[in-house]
Amino acid sequence: MSLAERRWLRLFTLCLLYVAQGIPWGFTAITIPTYVAGKGGDAGAVGSALAMTTLPYAFKWVWGPIIDAFTIPRFGRRRPWIILAQALMALTIFTMILIPDLTVDVKILGWMILIHTVFNALQDVAVDALAVDLLDDSERGRANGFMYASKYVGGMIGGGGMSWLIARANLQSALIFQTIVLLAIMLVPLLVRETAKPLEARPQVREVLRGLVQVFSVRSALVMALLMLTINTSLGLLTTNSFVLYTQQLGWSPEKYAGLVGVLGLAAGVGGSVIGGLLSDLVGRKRLAAIASIAMAAGWLVFGKLTSSWHEDAFIYPLAIFEVLCSGVMTVSLFALCMDVSWPKIGASQFAAYMAFANFSTTVGARLAGKLGESFDYASCYVLAAVFQVLVTMWLLAIDPKQTARELPLPEGAPLPRRGVIAVSLLGATLFGLAIYVIKPIVF
């Protein structure tokens, strides 16, 4: 059996692999920050925890050229990397089990999760590259919807499910469960092939780098990078603030907050992802992404202006669920749009760069939370985030999903576009600068 020949099989496989990504994501992005905030940590401490757990995703662009250029042709272009990453994810979880008492020091736990998440990011890049290779234009919106919904399902297992298991058993039991699930999911890529025929050729590293210069000389591909670099900054800022706002200012218990974001919130994310996937093929990726982004900003504006209602669950719950619904729809639409403007020849590298920018924008938002908290109250942060979200959504106006396919490849022997060289240099410098900004307060 091959994924290229059977649509239902490739969709099932992609979704299952996204579940595998979502389990540790839910555990690191919900359980750990909630614990830190519940123990009295401020927005800066929570932001550091979130930055630690999301940092490897921001460096996914490093894996892209490697996955594009190196593989084992007889086993497929992406499949060897997926299997390797999945095995290393299970191995690092198992290594955590061998530590006698991992709950004593949250910092040790954070670093162990960081190592695990490096391989989670590798698997993420390889799976996304597989999707770019195999999905038809007509199924990208729907497939991205189900894939991202599957990540939310994994997040529910890793967030709410792991919290429940830890409360009733212990951390080791939760880690054993994760290891078993990851190894079980690894059986799927082991048993199925990407295509009926083995890979005959693969681009070399030099070709991949030349391809990146060419593709980022295309206006829409470059603007897409700028959009992904800013689109989640507000969300990262407010997510970080929310851990402290709810558990310290509004008096919520960590369990109640985890129930909101780790169960109801992620369930809403599943719904938003599925809805976004189904509608993006009908409404259009750009239009749907803009609607969802602006609607999410409107929800933040309402929340920031009605501070008198912050102690009413009937006000909090609907807006929190609405935020995640909008985020799911927006994310799925943007993922499909990123695939549209990606060049299949270097699909792993280009799509990984987009995802890295999106993760960097979230991480930068998390790091900014502590600094803005010194100058603005929570209500003002929500209003500022709403305004910024509307402004960055305007990047969508300059993106033509078909431009990359029209303009690439360049004629044989054509020189590298100067604007592409400049664009890649600036994007690389931006990634390096953001990496230093994120790593410095954590490592040094």
Helices and strands as residue ranges (DSSP letters): H 7-26, I 27-31, H 32-38, H 43-58, H 60-69, G 73-75, H 79-97, H 106-134, G 137-139, H 140-156, I 157-161, H 162-168, H 171-191, H 205-215, H 219-230, H 233-244, I 245-249, H 254-259, I 260-264, H 265-283, H 285-305, G 307-309, H 313-341, G 344-346, H 347-373, H 378-393, G 394-398, H 403-407, H 418-443
